[in-house]
């Protein structure tokens, strides 16, 4: 096993290494010599402290070497490397994992992956059945003549298009009719979206909406009634109609948002006619009128009001 003791001549070439580091670095940013590490036979890396602002703990690494039986040390490379306590940038995270709701601005584009679990091909129908219903085999469509699976009704419409003939003699009719493309037929039926929401995407959206505007929120807990009985609720289509709607009350906290039917707020359409909580009875004030006492003559010839026992002495 070869020794990892630094070569003596290479280890002594500190001045050569410092000169190389100062040429690569900004003026005054090369600090004290930290260490000399043997990288191999007659190969040594000299480490210098880096004083560059923002590179705390980094070190300039200058590698020198010499040939076998040679007395002359040569320079290999100079590079800035992090030390054990260096200040490093956080680990890189892909943009798809860094993105958060509300990060997109005007003009921004958000590409969707081809294998996004929230989406599936539109010709298969989608989780909500908006782009076609499930077929007899449960696959969400039927086989077209070109081998592409399409939603029920698309194949029949295409076959009807095939039956159309051009005016004129049968002799000039083409041998095969020009069949309309599946995309054109699907677009005519309103099924032209390449991809639609999958069942996973539907459940993920429902969970988000339930958390933001659901029955467990503080607003819903203090509301006089739920959105299911509110006149400002706009129901959704498809299976989401059973649990969600859109608030159309401009003064409500959820105006324009998808809300759970169990959500509620103080802007309920029937809040004015709902029973109000009972109020305590007003305090009872005793306003009984007491008859005045009869007058009696005093010693000076006048009259005074008769007083009860003890009132002559200032007692009440």
MIVO-241484 format. One line per 2 residues: their letters; for each residue x, y, z of N, C-alpha, C. Coordinates in steps of 0.001 Angstrom, whole numbers. Layout:
BEGIN
A) X,Y,Z,X,Y,Z,X,Y,Z | ...
//
This chain:
BEGIN
XX) 845,-1201,0,0,0,0,877,1247,0 | 609,2140,-918,1405,3354,-1031,1085,4324,89
XX) 2115,5046,541,1953,5997,1630,1207,7236,1145 | 332,7778,2036,-384,9015,1749,290,10213,2400
XX) 1568,10068,2771,2318,11194,3307,2614,12174,2173 | 2302,13461,2338,2541,14418,1250,4010,14442,820
XX) 4185,14524,-462,5540,14638,-1002,6199,15896,-464 | 7476,15802,-43,8134,16903,624,8245,18135,-268
XX) 8697,17952,-1511,8867,19092,-2399,7516,19731,-2754 | 6511,18894,-2984,5182,19437,-3294,4566,20124,-2089
XX) 4797,19581,-901,4250,20185,310,4905,21521,611 | 6149,21696,189,6847,22946,433,6511,24028,-597
XX) 5788,23680,-1659,5474,24647,-2719,4248,25479,-2357 | 4249,26056,-1148,3103,26858,-689,3022,28173,-1450
XX) 4179,28786,-1686,4184,30068,-2391,3672,29915,-3826 | 4068,28818,-4485,3578,28569,-5843,2058,28403,-5845
XX) 1546,27658,-4872,101,27448,-4792,-633,28744,-4470 | -82,29570,-3582,-744,30825,-3229,-804,31767,-4424
XX) 296,31812,-5194,312,32679,-6373,-774,32266,-7360 | -944,30953,-7552,-1986,30466,-8461,-3380,30802,-7943
XX) -3590,30691,-6622,-4899,31011,-6047,-5209,32497,-6174 | -4198,33352,-5958,-4425,34790,-6057,-4718,35221,-7488
XX) -4162,34503,-8480,-4474,34820,-9869,-5914,34453,-10226 | -6439,33408,-9599,-7815,32971,-9895,-8854,33720,-9075
XX) -8480,34166,-7891,-9436,34813,-6997,-9397,36326,-7153 | -10360,36968,-6508,-10383,38430,-6478,-9287,38923,-5543
XX) -8801,40120,-5745,-7712,40637,-4898,-8103,40656,-3423 | -7234,40155,-2580,-7438,40187,-1146,-8380,39145,-597
XX) -8771,38141,-1382,-9732,37137,-911,-9076,35793,-592 | -7770,35667,-766,-7061,34432,-422,-6474,34605,966
XX) -6900,33752,1906,-6466,33872,3290,-5285,32994,3635 | -5283,32553,4882,-4179,31763,5397,-4167,30357,4790
XX) -2967,29766,4797,-2808,28384,4352,-3403,27457,5401 | -4309,26585,4975,-5045,25738,5905,-4414,24366,6039
XX) -4119,23705,4926,-3631,22329,4995,-3018,21947,3656 | -2267,20860,3679,-1714,20265,2464,-2093,18796,2458
XX) -2862,18346,1474,-3412,16993,1421,-2778,16248,265 | -2312,15024,549,-1705,14191,-487,-2807,13511,-1286
XX) -2856,13772,-2574,-3827,13140,-3457,-3248,11901,-4149 | -1983,11719,-4104,-1330,10591,-4742,169,10741,-4623
XX) 909,9885,-5330,2368,9985,-5323,2798,11275,-6005 | 3474,12130,-5230,3997,13397,-5735,2885,14332,-6249
XX) 1713,14196,-5658,572,15081,-5966,-3,15591,-4642 | -5,16898,-4462,-447,17511,-3209,-1398,18667,-3533
XX) -2451,18786,-2721,-3400,19893,-2852,-3262,20810,-1655 | -2987,22067,-1918,-2868,23078,-864,-4206,23800,-712
XX) -4630,23973,515,-5917,24602,824,-5678,25943,1490 | -6344,26979,974,-6235,28333,1508,-7624,28834,1893
XX) -7671,29609,2944,-8933,30191,3394,-9459,31184,2358 | -10788,31144,2131,-11434,32075,1197,-12137,33169,1984
XX) -11802,34426,1684,-12406,35575,2357,-13443,36278,1491 | -13859,35626,443,-14872,36204,-439,-16214,36275,293
XX) -16890,37448,320,-18210,37534,971,-19207,36582,314 | -19940,35891,1144,-20915,34936,632,-20359,33529,481
XX) -19052,33334,698,-18439,32009,583,-17789,31627,1914 | -18559,31763,2962,-18056,31423,4289,-17776,29921,4379
XX) -16574,29578,4835,-16200,28182,4985,-15644,27538,3729 | -15586,28285,2621,-15031,27737,1388,-13506,27906,1408
XX) -12847,27122,555,-11380,27151,523,-10885,27061,-918 | -9824,27798,-1178,-9166,27678,-2473,-8270,26442,-2444
XX) -8487,25549,-3408,-7716,24304,-3492,-6821,24382,-4721 | -5505,24339,-4488,-4524,24415,-5570,-3714,23120,-5551
XX) -3760,22378,-6653,-3067,21096,-6738,-1755,21273,-7501 | -675,20765,-6887,650,20802,-7512,1184,19376,-7597
XX) 2137,19159,-8495,2708,17813,-8682,4118,17947,-9257 | 4832,16836,-9219,6144,16785,-9864,6315,15392,-10459
XX) 7086,15333,-11495,7365,14054,-12145,8351,13243,-11311 | 8408,11942,-11602,9317,11055,-10889,10769,11489,-11118
XX) 11539,11550,-10048,12950,11942,-10038,13163,13397,-10461 | 12103,14187,-10544,12230,15590,-10917,12236,16444,-9663
XX) 12947,17551,-9706,13016,18486,-8590,12060,19656,-8771 | 11505,19807,-9981,10681,20970,-10299,9210,20626,-10063
XX) 8539,21456,-9275,7107,21274,-8970,6291,22117,-9941 | 5255,21519,-10514,4401,22205,-11494,2980,22345,-10946
XX) 2260,23268,-11535,872,23548,-11122,-98,22710,-11950 | -1070,22074,-11268,-2094,21286,-11963,-3387,22088,-12163
XX) -4018,22533,-11091,-5288,23253,-11215,-5570,24048,-9956 | -6448,25035,-10091,-6913,25851,-8968,-8429,25878,-9007
XX) -9052,25654,-7864,-10511,25599,-7823,-10985,25996,-6424 | -12180,26555,-6356,-12800,26935,-5086,-13736,25815,-4646
XX) -13478,25231,-3466,-14244,24082,-2981,-14827,24381,-1599 | -15981,23800,-1281,-16556,23998,60,-15801,23200,1109
XX) -15660,23804,2281,-15040,23125,3395,-16074,22409,4252 | -15635,21812,5364,-16562,21061,6230,-17704,21919,6767
XX) -17447,23186,7060,-18478,24082,7606,-18876,25170,6606 | -18802,24854,5332,-19081,25851,4301,-20571,26167,4225
XX) -20852,27390,3859,-22229,27824,3627,-22621,27397,2213 | -23571,26460,2120,-23967,25888,841,-25404,26252,513
XX) -25698,26248,-762,-27077,26463,-1215,-27906,25218,-891 | -29195,25364,-661,-30028,24182,-395,-30049,23248,-1587
XX) -30374,22003,-1315,-30409,20999,-2365,-31426,21390,-3443 | -31038,21197,-4669,-31887,21601,-5789,-33150,20749,-5825
XX) -34261,21419,-6009,-35559,20752,-6078,-36179,21052,-7437 | -36689,20055,-8150,-37306,20317,-9469,-38445,21329,-9350
XX) -38661,22064,-10431,-39679,23118,-10410,-41060,22552,-10135 | -41295,21303,-10597,-42617,20713,-10392,-42906,20474,-8920
XX) -41854,20350,-8089,-42044,20158,-6659,-41991,21480,-5902 | -41398,22503,-6501,-41334,23814,-5851,-42600,24630,-6067
XX) -43320,24336,-7129,-44484,25150,-7487,-45571,25031,-6431 | -46150,26163,-6096,-47229,26225,-5117,-48415,26982,-5708
XX) -49623,26717,-5204,-50793,27449,-5699,-50601,28955,-5552 | -50905,29682,-6612,-50764,31127,-6608,-49441,31615,-7152
XX) -48523,30703,-7514,-47221,31126,-8044,-47303,31612,-9483 | -48280,31155,-10240,-48370,31534,-11643,-48861,32968,-11778
XX) -48267,33669,-12740,-48666,35033,-13027,-49050,35184,-14484 | -49436,36386,-14899,-49807,36604,-16306,-48655,36267,-17240
XX) -48951,35459,-18265,-47951,35080,-19248,-47168,33839,-18888 | -47292,33327,-17654,-46576,32114,-17261,-47233,30884,-17883
XX) -46409,29897,-18210,-46882,28642,-18764,-46523,27516,-17807 | -47477,26622,-17563,-47267,25483,-16679,-47438,24199,-17482
XX) -46343,23629,-17985,-46473,22381,-18758,-46904,21228,-17860 | -47774,20389,-18385,-48271,19230,-17665,-47595,17979,-18201
XX) -47138,17127,-17317,-46455,15916,-17730,-47397,14996,-18487 | -46803,14213,-19385,-47611,13285,-20182,-48253,12205,-19316
XX) -47596,11842,-18225,-48104,10791,-17341,-48690,11373,-16059 | -49261,12553,-16134,-49867,13169,-14957,-51042,12318,-14490
XX) -50999,11900,-13212,-52046,11026,-12684,-53392,11724,-12572 | -53387,13042,-12614,-54654,13768,-12509,-55443,13757,-13801
XX) -54836,13331,-14899,-55482,13371,-16207,-55457,12004,-16857 | -56368,11827,-17793,-56402,10626,-18618,-56944,11013,-19991
XX) -56704,10184,-21005,-57159,10529,-22355,-58654,10807,-22403 | -59036,11863,-23131,-60435,12247,-23194,-61323,11231,-23864
XX) -60774,10396,-24774,-61605,9422,-25479,-62076,8309,-24564 | -61510,8218,-23347,-61931,7179,-22418,-63030,7652,-21485
XX) -63419,8895,-21587,-64586,9337,-20839,-64290,10230,-19669 | -63316,9934,-18842,-63036,10762,-17678,-63791,10285,-16460
XX) -63361,10755,-15286,-63938,10295,-14032,-65358,10783,-13843 | -65687,11943,-14403,-67000,12538,-14172,-67987,12220,-15275
XX) -67542,11497,-16300,-68437,11145,-17376,-68814,12280,-18282 | -68096,13394,-18200,-68447,14556,-19007,-68069,14371,-20458
XX) -67069,13558,-20731,-66613,13356,-22097,-66960,11971,-22610 | -67984,11373,-22108,-68401,10067,-22593,-68731,9167,-21430
XX) -69631,8201,-21639,-70011,7265,-20594,-69268,5965,-20774 | -69301,5141,-19749,-68609,3861,-19816,-69288,2910,-20771
XX) -68495,2106,-21463,-69023,1139,-22410,-69467,-128,-21729 | -69888,-1088,-22538,-70366,-2337,-21983,-69275,-3114,-21297
XX) -68045,-2946,-21753,-66932,-3661,-21149,-66306,-2889,-20007 | -66883,-1753,-19641,-66365,-973,-18523,-65125,-191,-18851
XX) -64729,-145,-20110,-63500,558,-20473,-63746,2011,-20820 | -64996,2438,-20842,-65296,3830,-21101,-65453,4148,-22567
XX) -65573,3189,-23458,-65735,3477,-24867,-65886,2211,-25673 | -65998,2364,-26992,-66119,1237,-27899,-65024,1350,-28935
XX) -64750,262,-29625,-63718,243,-30642,-64241,819,-31944 | -63520,1800,-32492,-63853,2339,-33792,-63251,1493,-34889
XX) -63569,1855,-36135,-63086,1073,-37266,-61579,1159,-37427 | -60973,2236,-36940,-59533,2400,-37066,-58782,1913,-35837
XX) -59469,1178,-34952,-58811,609,-33795,-58695,1549,-32614 | -59180,2774,-32725,-59109,3736,-31636,-60363,3621,-30789
XX) -60188,3594,-29459,-61347,3505,-28580,-61982,4881,-28456 | -63278,4947,-28707,-64002,6214,-28674,-65201,6064,-27766
XX) -65761,7184,-27374,-66925,7179,-26512,-68137,6675,-27277 | -69120,6037,-26585,-70333,5578,-27271,-71024,6727,-27975
XX) -71492,6493,-29174,-72150,7504,-29980,-71240,8101,-31023 | -69924,8119,-30758,-68997,8661,-31733,-68896,7736,-32938
XX) -68791,6426,-32684,-68683,5472,-33793,-69947,5493,-34649 | -71116,5588,-33996,-72355,5621,-34774,-72427,6862,-35652
XX) -71985,7992,-35117,-72012,9212,-35909,-71042,9115,-37082 | -69903,8483,-36863,-68946,8314,-37951,-69496,7382,-39027
XX) -70181,6318,-38618,-70786,5413,-39596,-71844,6127,-40416 | -72616,7007,-39783,-73618,7761,-40526,-72968,8684,-41545
XX) -71796,9204,-41185,-71087,10059,-42115,-70584,9245,-43309 | -70212,7990,-43047,-69758,7124,-44127,-70871,6856,-45140
XX) -72105,6856,-44666,-73216,6521,-45550,-73575,7647,-46508 | -73054,8845,-46237,-73357,9958,-47137,-72703,9724,-48505
XX) -73431,10047,-49549,-72911,9909,-50913,-72992,11249,-51603 | -72181,11401,-52607,-72165,12649,-53342,-73200,12615,-54450
XX) -73782,13747,-54781,-74759,13767,-55877,-74093,13377,-57202 | -74849,12688,-58034,-74307,12323,-59348,-74535,10857,-59648
XX) -73992,10448,-60726,-74146,9065,-61167,-73382,8118,-60255 | -73926,6911,-60030,-73192,5939,-59213,-71833,5590,-59807
XX) -71674,5795,-61104,-70402,5433,-61718,-69260,6329,-61260 | -69605,7550,-60828,-68554,8476,-60427,-68357,8487,-58916
XX) -69096,7619,-58199,-68923,7563,-56759,-67598,6901,-56420 | -66907,7359,-55399,-65639,6720,-55032,-65863,5322,-54494
XX) -64825,4499,-54637,-64920,3122,-54144,-65110,3095,-52632 | -64445,3983,-51927,-64572,4073,-50463,-64895,5508,-50099
XX) -65775,5657,-49150,-66146,7010,-48710,-65085,7567,-47779 | -64997,8873,-47759,-64030,9535,-46881,-64611,9626,-45484
XX) -64048,8851,-44579,-64554,8817,-43210,-64048,10032,-42428 | -64935,10657,-41672,-64522,11788,-40860,-63587,11339,-39748
XX) -62653,12178,-39409,-61695,11830,-38361,-62402,11755,-37013 | -61853,10918,-36148,-62425,10782,-34816,-62373,12109,-34063
XX) -61284,12856,-34272,-61160,14143,-33581,-62256,15107,-33998 | -62589,15111,-35315,-63630,16018,-35786,-64990,15631,-35224
XX) -65257,14309,-35199,-66536,13846,-34662,-66628,14135,-33169 | -65531,13876,-32455,-65539,14137,-31017,-65721,15621,-30725
XX) -65134,16468,-31564,-65274,17904,-31358,-66706,18343,-31601 | -67378,17706,-32556,-68776,18042,-32841,-69674,17660,-31679
XX) -69309,16585,-30969,-70109,16151,-29824,-69697,16850,-28528 | -68733,17739,-28614,-68259,18391,-27409,-67276,17558,-26631
XX) -66664,16583,-27291,-65711,15700,-26619,-64307,15920,-27153 | -63985,17140,-27509,-62736,17379,-28192,-61525,17552,-27302
XX) -61654,17463,-25985,-60498,17655,-25117,-59569,16450,-25205 | -58274,16665,-25442,-57363,15515,-25517,-57296,14728,-24221
XX) -57330,15449,-23075,-57296,14775,-21776,-58353,15369,-20856 | -58836,14548,-19970,-59866,14964,-19021,-59419,14559,-17616
XX) -60172,14999,-16638,-59838,14735,-15249,-60028,13262,-14924 | -59021,12669,-14307,-59106,11271,-13897,-59791,11173,-12536
XX) -60056,9956,-12103,-60693,9776,-10799,-59767,10261,-9678 | -58480,10033,-9841,-57522,10524,-8852,-57538,12049,-8796
XX) -57528,12694,-9963,-57567,14148,-9995,-58845,14705,-9406 | -59946,14004,-9635,-61231,14443,-9089,-61226,14385,-7569
XX) -60723,13290,-7000,-60684,13153,-5550,-59709,14154,-4922 | -58578,14398,-5596,-57611,15359,-5064,-58211,16764,-5021
XX) -58931,17147,-6065,-59575,18461,-6082,-60647,18560,-5002 | -61416,17489,-4827,-62466,17501,-3807,-61873,17659,-2409
XX) -60737,17039,-2162,-60099,17165,-845,-59639,18602,-601 | -59076,19247,-1635,-58637,20636,-1474,-59813,21558,-1194
XX) -60879,21393,-1949,-62041,22258,-1772,-62694,22018,-409 | -62708,20777,34,-63305,20464,1329,-62510,21095,2461
XX) -61197,21146,2299,-60357,21734,3337,-60501,23253,3376 | -60621,23885,2214,-60703,25347,2168,-62093,25853,2527
XX) -63139,25236,1981,-64519,25678,2207,-65387,24471,2515 | -65125,23866,3665,-65869,22693,4089,-66578,22903,5402
XX) -67303,21900,5862,-68089,22051,7090,-67253,22154,8358 | -65946,21807,8283,-65106,21846,9477,-64421,23197,9680
XX) -64600,24131,8778,-63972,25441,8921,-64676,26259,9992 | -63955,27254,10524,-64531,28097,11581,-65744,28869,11082
XX) -65709,29308,9819,-66846,30049,9266,-68092,29184,9213 | -67940,27934,8790,-69094,27039,8696,-69643,26683,10071
XX) -68758,26567,11061,-69216,26210,12404,-70064,27319,13025 | -69810,28570,12639,-70559,29687,13205,-71708,30140,12318
XX) -71928,29484,11173,-72969,29914,10242,-74354,29487,10723 | -75378,30262,10379,-76737,29895,10791,-77298,28711,10028
XX) -76779,28441,8813,-77265,27311,8012,-76189,26944,6984 | -76402,25835,6279,-75435,25345,5299,-75753,25848,3905
XX) -74763,25714,3016,-74925,26168,1637,-75959,25356,865 | -76238,24139,1305,-77184,23305,568,-78563,23943,492
XX) -78895,24816,1457,-80206,25478,1456,-80113,26950,1081 | -78945,27382,579,-78752,28790,256,-79111,29062,-1202
XX) -79791,30165,-1451,-80179,30517,-2810,-79032,31024,-3658 | -77911,31369,-3053,-76754,31844,-3808,-75874,30701,-4306
XX) -76212,29475,-4012,-75410,28326,-4436,-75725,27963,-5884 | -74689,27869,-6698,-74821,27421,-8091,-74339,25976,-8153
XX) -75187,24997,-8369,-74758,23594,-8353,-73796,23289,-9497 | -72919,22333,-9273,-72014,21848,-10306,-72681,20734,-11092
XX) -72052,20366,-12204,-72560,19266,-13026,-71832,17981,-12661 | -72403,16864,-13066,-71762,15576,-12859,-71809,15129,-11413
XX) -70880,14232,-11065,-70873,13667,-9724,-70524,14688,-8656 | -69832,15765,-9005,-69501,16792,-8027,-70735,17518,-7512
XX) -71824,17433,-8239,-73060,18109,-7826,-73549,17585,-6482 | -73195,16364,-6144,-73667,15764,-4906,-72983,16332,-3666
XX) -71878,17024,-3858,-71135,17493,-2689,-70688,18942,-2781 | -70704,19564,-3969,-70135,20902,-4110,-71003,21786,-4986
XX) -70764,23072,-4834,-71396,24085,-5661,-70501,25309,-5689 | -70956,26356,-6365,-70198,27598,-6459,-70990,28702,-5770
XX) -70303,29447,-4916,-70958,30547,-4205,-71074,31751,-5136 | -72277,32333,-5213,-72526,33496,-6057,-72933,34722,-5242
XX) -72608,34726,-3973,-72914,35875,-3123,-71699,36795,-3105 | -71822,37970,-3709,-70680,38875,-3815,-70202,39379,-2466
XX) -71020,39322,-1449,-70616,39768,-127,-70146,38616,752 | -70223,37399,257,-69798,36247,1035,-68290,36036,961
XX) -67706,35344,1929,-66259,35109,1921,-65819,34127,849 | -66736,33370,260,-66376,32359,-729,-66945,32688,-2102
XX) -67201,33954,-2383,-67776,34337,-3672,-66880,33870,-4824 | -67466,33121,-5762,-66726,32624,-6910,-65919,31382,-6638
XX) -65959,30834,-5433,-65195,29643,-5081,-66115,28426,-5023 | -65496,27254,-5223,-66226,26008,-5059,-66341,25723,-3568
XX) -67551,25518,-3086,-67797,25303,-1661,-68503,23967,-1467 | -68260,23367,-320,-68970,22158,55,-70408,22494,417
XX) -71292,21542,186,-72687,21777,552,-72849,21913,2055 | -71882,21418,2812,-71926,21551,4259,-71299,22829,4770
XX) -70755,23636,3863,-70168,24917,4259,-71288,25927,4530 | -70943,27018,5141,-71938,28048,5413,-71269,29323,5905
XX) -72001,30422,5824,-71496,31704,6306,-72691,32559,6707 | -72382,33757,7192,-73450,34655,7623,-74225,35282,6495
XX) -73765,35071,5236,-74473,35638,4097,-75501,34707,3491 | -75992,33746,4262,-77016,32813,3765,-78240,33579,3273
XX) -78815,33108,2169,-79932,33835,1568,-81141,33932,2487 | -81291,32997,3408,-82457,32996,4288,-82099,33419,5695
XX) -80987,34099,5867,-80568,34480,7215,-81551,35449,7859 | -82217,36300,7044,-83130,37301,7607,-84408,36692,8160
XX) -84852,35543,7636,-86119,34945,8078,-85889,33774,9008 | -84644,33482,9346,-84380,32373,10252,-84730,32769,11680
XX) -85129,31823,12525,-85446,32157,13919,-84233,32760,14622 | -84509,33865,15320,-83444,34528,16038,-83298,33919,17431
XX) -82141,33969,17996,-81968,33427,19357,-82796,34213,20356 | -83338,33553,21369,-84186,34260,22358,-83389,35312,23125
XX) -84074,36415,23407,-83452,37490,24158,-83968,37472,25598 | -83150,37859,26538,-83629,37884,27935,-84738,38921,28115
XX) -85643,38633,29046,-86757,39552,29314,-86234,40871,29878 | -86907,41978,29568,-86458,43280,30104,-86594,43317,31623
XX) -85763,44079,32284,-85840,44141,33762,-87167,44757,34222 | -87689,44247,35345,-88946,44727,35922,-88644,45865,36912
XX) -89258,47007,36679,-89061,48168,37542,-90341,48397,38347 | -90235,48441,39695,-91388,48667,40571,-91690,50163,40632
XX) -92778,50545,39996,-93171,51955,39966,-94430,52202,40802 | -94587,51446,41891,-95772,51613,42756,-95789,53017,43381
XX) -96938,53697,43324,-97087,55055,43867,-97487,54969,45337 | -96747,55681,46191,-97037,55705,47639,-97834,56982,47971
XX) -98946,56823,48708,-99750,57996,49092,-98975,58876,50064 | -99053,60213,49907,-98343,61111,50841,-98971,61064,52224
XX) -98150,61285,53238,-98643,61292,54617,-99436,62569,54904 | -100449,62529,55820,-101220,63758,56156,-100367,64773,56898
XX) -100736,66019,56779,-100002,67095,57411,-100518,67308,58831 | -99640,67767,59721,-100005,68112,61096,-99444,69499,61432
XX) -100138,70301,62302,-99633,71658,62634,-98366,71585,63458 | -97466,72484,63203,-96238,72539,64002,-96400,73591,65090
XX) -95408,73761,65890,-95481,74669,67016,-95495,76125,66569 | -94945,76402,65399,-94884,77792,64949,-96142,78213,64222
XX) -97117,77384,64178,-98364,77723,63516,-98470,77229,62109 | -97368,76640,61596,-97399,76079,60238,-97855,74643,60271
XX) -97557,73912,59222,-97908,72491,59136,-96723,71733,58566 | -96545,70539,59064,-95465,69659,58581,-96058,68309,58249
XX) -95313,67555,57430,-95768,66214,57053,-95483,65253,58176 | -96490,64449,58492,-96288,63476,59546,-95204,62493,59125
XX) -94384,62138,60067,-93291,61198,59813,-93488,59952,60590 | -92894,58947,60131,-93005,57680,60825,-92064,57649,61993
XX) -92070,56549,62709,-91221,56414,63877,-89771,56524,63509 | -89056,57351,64232,-87628,57482,64035,-87212,58488,62996
XX) -88161,58995,62151,-87784,59927,61098,-87499,61304,61656 | -87997,61628,62871,-87717,62922,63426,-86262,63057,63827
XX) -85614,61953,64046,-84243,61966,64465,-83287,61708,63295 | -83814,61850,62076,-82950,61682,60906,-82799,60263,60421
XX) -83620,59338,60983,-83548,57948,60531,-84525,57748,59380 | -84105,56942,58469,-84977,56663,57338,-85640,55330,57519
//
